[in-house]
Each structure stands twice: as structure tokens, then as C-alpha cells.
Amino acid sequence: MFIHIVLFKLKEFNNDQIKSEIRDQIKKSLLELKGKIAELKYIEVGNNFELNASSFDISLVTRFDSFEDFVVYRDHPEHQKVVGLVRPNTVDRAVVDYLD
């Protein structure tokens, strides 16, 4: 099993409502990948408990049968659409990939 974990830090927004809406939109878009990419075996997305914490804002945990399946996911057009939403709204990310 190949595990891919990502933490996202959102950029600063004009108000908390916008930040909350963007955070929820990213979470929803990530979770919707489950039905669109067969290689994605498991997905979990969590929003940080505090909206304005100094830590990261969103966590993503995904699992695949192999690294090759992860590459299919990574390059899949549906995943790339979500990347197009995430990148302009984040300022930092941390990634851990490992085999289990």
C-alpha cells in the first residue's frame, strides 16, 4: 500500500467567511475524487478545528495499491482540476509519502 499525506496552509483572506468557504470547497473537491479515480482506494480530508490557527488548515490522507497507481491519480485530469483550485488558495504544503 502506498500512502500519500498532504497538509495545506491557506493564504490570508479578507475575512473568515471567505476562508471557511474556500476550505470547505477544497475539502469537497478532494473527497469527490473518490468516485472519479479508480486507483484511489481511500481518501480522508480534515479541516483544522480552528479556522485561524498558526498550523496547517487542511489535511489529506490517501491510499493506493502501489506507487504506480498514485502516479495515475497524480496525473489524472480530475485530480489536476482540484490542483487548479488548491494552488492559488494556498501558501504552503507539506507532504509525506511512504509504503506500508
Secondary structure, 3 states (H helix, E strand, C coil): CEEEEEEEEECCCCCHHHHHHHHHHHHHHHHHHHHCCCCCCEEEEEECCCCCCCCCCEEEEEEECCHHHHHHHHHCHHHHHHHHHHHHHEEEEEEEEEEC
